[in-house]
Amino acid sequence: MRTFARKIDYNKKQTDMQTSLFILLWMPQGWELIILLIVVLLLFGGKKIPELMKGIGKGIKGFKDGMKEIEEDIKSEDSLNDKK
């Protein structure tokens, strides 16, 4: 049993390492990132990019506000349960 468990742990570690290596190899770096940014600028134009970023910012803000509301609800429920 123990050797089987060790083999599973080894396989999981190996899979995690392969996944990390894959991510590192396929992330744009250096010139690739610059070329990618130029292509995005050409596709969307200078006026559309700020609008896109504003939309992304509003989405992130809405997500954070939602998370705060959920945390507050959980805390208020916990305080109500403590009083009982």
PyMOL commands that set and color helices and strands:
alter all, ss='L'
color gray80, all
select helices_A, chain A and resi 2-26+31-83
alter helices_A, ss='H'
color red, helices_A
deselect
rebuild
show_as cartoon
